[in-house]
Amino acid sequence: MVRVCHAIPNKIAKNSGVERSRTNFRAKLYRIRGVLSLENA
């Protein structure tokens, strides 16, 4: 299940670096949001 989910984004990332940077940016946002929620809790 996880392997399939990772295969598709990897294929997209190889096709265009823009998608890769977009996913990295999204991951950073989620990480920052998680830290903020931990500090607020």
C-alpha positions as CSV (number, residue, x, y, z in Angstrom):
1,M,0.0,0.0,0.0
2,V,2.7,2.5,1.0
3,R,4.9,1.4,-1.8
4,V,2.2,2.2,-4.4
5,C,1.6,5.6,-2.8
6,H,5.3,6.4,-3.0
7,A,5.8,5.1,-6.6
8,I,3.4,7.6,-8.2
9,P,4.9,10.8,-6.6
10,N,8.4,9.5,-7.4
11,K,7.4,9.1,-11.1
12,I,6.0,12.7,-11.1
13,A,9.1,14.1,-9.4
14,K,11.3,12.5,-12.1
15,N,9.2,14.1,-14.8
16,S,9.5,17.6,-13.4
17,G,11.6,19.2,-10.7
18,V,8.8,21.6,-10.0
19,E,6.6,18.9,-8.6
20,R,9.5,17.7,-6.4
21,S,10.0,21.2,-4.9
22,R,6.3,21.5,-4.4
23,T,6.1,18.3,-2.4
24,N,9.1,19.3,-0.4
25,F,7.5,22.7,0.4
26,R,4.3,20.9,1.4
27,A,6.3,18.6,3.7
28,K,8.0,21.6,5.3
29,L,4.6,23.2,5.9
30,Y,3.2,20.1,7.6
31,R,6.4,19.8,9.7
32,I,6.1,23.5,10.8
33,R,2.4,23.1,11.4
34,G,3.1,20.0,13.6
35,V,5.7,21.9,15.6
36,L,3.4,24.8,16.2
37,S,0.5,22.5,17.3
38,L,2.9,20.8,19.7
39,E,4.0,24.2,21.2
40,N,0.3,25.4,21.5
41,A,-0.8,22.1,23.2
